[in-house]
Amino acid sequence: MTSVSEKGLQRVFFYGLFMDAALLEDMDVHPVVLGPAELEGFRLRIGDKATLVQSDGSRSYGQLMDISLDDVKRLYSGPGLEDYTPEPVDVRLLRDQRICQALSYHLPVEKLGTTTNAAYARQLADVARRTGFPGDYCHDIEQLAAD
């Protein structure tokens, strides 16, 4: 299986605010939401924005979506987002434990900034709760907002 779906859409693992399908719809992006998924070996870091960094024994959560290539390019060409680069990953869909290949867009750690954007972390914790991610993961994001 590849990160391109049968419909020719790009399969993307969104772990930041882009995992909120309503936000994407407001941006005139119309994803096919496949569902919540987990990515092993990565942990969430929040600075000015969010990124995932490799970390043995860690786990991150996000939404797996199919999205048009044009929409992906548009999302990651916005101000401050052009430094995100795609990385192929294998994620596990929570509903059926199926492994899927996808792209996950990561910001180099050196471009993350030195302080946590608390407002972003609060928004992300809210999206994570609404998505149904494990409570400890949501709590960890909330703690980032409090630090």
C-alpha positions as semicolon CSV with decimal commas, in nm:
position;residue;x (nm);y (nm);z (nm)
1;M;0,000;0,000;0,000
2;T;0,123;0,353;-0,073
3;S;0,039;0,693;0,073
4;V;-0,180;0,765;-0,231
5;S;-0,534;0,630;-0,193
6;E;-0,728;0,437;-0,456
7;K;-0,901;0,766;-0,549
8;G;-0,568;0,938;-0,624
9;L;-0,578;1,140;-0,305
10;Q;-0,280;1,186;-0,077
11;R;-0,308;1,001;0,253
12;V;-0,192;1,232;0,533
13;F;-0,154;1,184;0,907
14;F;-0,247;1,519;1,065
15;Y;-0,146;1,561;1,431
16;G;-0,187;1,937;1,478
17;L;-0,484;2,165;1,425
18;F;-0,521;2,042;1,066
19;M;-0,665;1,720;1,210
20;D;-0,983;1,923;1,275
21;A;-1,193;1,847;0,965
22;A;-1,422;2,144;1,040
23;L;-1,122;2,378;1,032
24;L;-1,017;2,233;0,696
25;E;-1,370;2,273;0,560
26;D;-1,360;2,639;0,667
27;M;-1,040;2,666;0,460
28;D;-1,226;2,518;0,158
29;V;-1,038;2,189;0,194
30;H;-1,258;1,881;0,175
31;P;-1,080;1,578;0,319
32;V;-1,200;1,222;0,339
33;V;-1,159;1,146;0,709
34;L;-1,048;0,787;0,765
35;G;-1,035;0,824;1,142
36;P;-0,815;0,863;1,446
37;A;-0,478;0,690;1,425
38;E;-0,162;0,643;1,628
39;L;0,200;0,676;1,527
40;E;0,459;0,491;1,731
41;G;0,811;0,618;1,780
42;F;0,725;0,988;1,766
43;R;0,625;1,242;2,028
44;L;0,447;1,574;1,992
45;R;0,642;1,895;2,049
46;I;0,481;2,237;2,055
47;G;0,673;2,560;2,011
48;D;0,533;2,837;1,795
49;K;0,368;2,550;1,604
50;A;0,355;2,173;1,645
51;T;0,582;1,902;1,513
52;L;0,660;1,539;1,575
53;V;1,007;1,424;1,673
54;Q;1,140;1,071;1,676
55;S;1,137;0,926;2,025
56;D;1,170;0,556;2,102
57;G;0,886;0,428;2,316
58;S;0,666;0,732;2,246
59;R;0,333;0,749;2,069
60;S;0,143;1,031;1,903
61;Y;-0,214;1,054;1,782
62;G;-0,377;1,225;1,488
63;Q;-0,637;1,198;1,214
64;L;-0,574;0,998;0,901
65;M;-0,724;1,170;0,599
66;D;-0,723;1,147;0,223
67;I;-0,681;1,490;0,067
68;S;-0,614;1,624;-0,282
69;L;-0,253;1,699;-0,372
70;D;-0,349;2,059;-0,452
71;D;-0,502;2,101;-0,106
72;V;-0,193;1,955;0,063
73;K;0,029;2,198;-0,128
74;R;-0,200;2,487;-0,036
75;L;-0,206;2,395;0,334
76;Y;0,172;2,374;0,359
77;S;0,249;2,685;0,159
78;G;0,084;2,923;0,407
79;P;0,289;3,166;0,614
80;G;0,508;2,979;0,860
81;L;0,410;2,640;0,717
82;E;0,642;2,625;0,418
83;D;0,919;2,468;0,629
84;Y;0,717;2,152;0,701
85;T;0,845;1,854;0,503
86;P;0,666;1,528;0,430
87;E;0,788;1,208;0,591
88;P;0,647;0,864;0,509
89;V;0,505;0,691;0,817
90;D;0,307;0,380;0,905
91;V;0,011;0,461;1,128
92;R;-0,243;0,235;1,298
93;L;-0,611;0,323;1,261
94;L;-0,767;0,305;1,606
95;R;-1,103;0,166;1,493
96;D;-0,973;-0,155;1,335
97;Q;-0,597;-0,160;1,412
98;R;-0,519;-0,160;1,038
99;I;-0,174;-0,028;0,942
100;C;-0,176;0,240;0,672
101;Q;0,102;0,424;0,498
102;A;0,073;0,801;0,496
103;L;0,271;1,119;0,485
104;S;0,320;1,320;0,801
105;Y;0,447;1,676;0,769
106;H;0,715;1,769;1,022
107;L;0,879;2,097;1,110
108;P;1,253;2,079;1,178
109;V;1,304;2,115;1,554
110;E;1,537;2,413;1,509
111;K;1,245;2,604;1,352
112;L;1,004;2,520;1,634
113;G;1,085;2,818;1,853
114;T;1,192;2,826;2,214
115;T;0,861;2,882;2,392
116;T;0,532;2,693;2,386
117;N;0,241;2,862;2,213
118;A;-0,010;2,808;2,496
119;A;-0,312;2,916;2,290
120;Y;-0,221;2,663;2,020
121;A;-0,175;2,390;2,282
122;R;-0,518;2,466;2,435
123;Q;-0,685;2,450;2,092
124;L;-0,504;2,128;2,012
125;A;-0,606;1,969;2,344
126;D;-0,969;2,056;2,266
127;V;-0,946;1,899;1,919
128;A;-0,775;1,590;2,067
129;R;-1,055;1,547;2,323
130;R;-1,328;1,588;2,061
131;T;-1,149;1,335;1,841
132;G;-1,152;1,081;2,122
133;F;-0,781;1,040;2,185
134;P;-0,671;0,878;2,512
135;G;-0,716;1,100;2,817
136;D;-0,348;1,089;2,915
137;Y;-0,246;1,216;2,571
138;C;-0,496;1,505;2,594
139;H;-0,374;1,579;2,946
140;D;-0,011;1,592;2,824
141;I;-0,111;1,851;2,561
142;E;-0,298;2,055;2,823
143;Q;0,014;2,048;3,042
144;L;0,212;2,203;2,756
145;A;-0,035;2,493;2,760
146;A;0,010;2,536;3,134
147;D;0,392;2,535;3,132
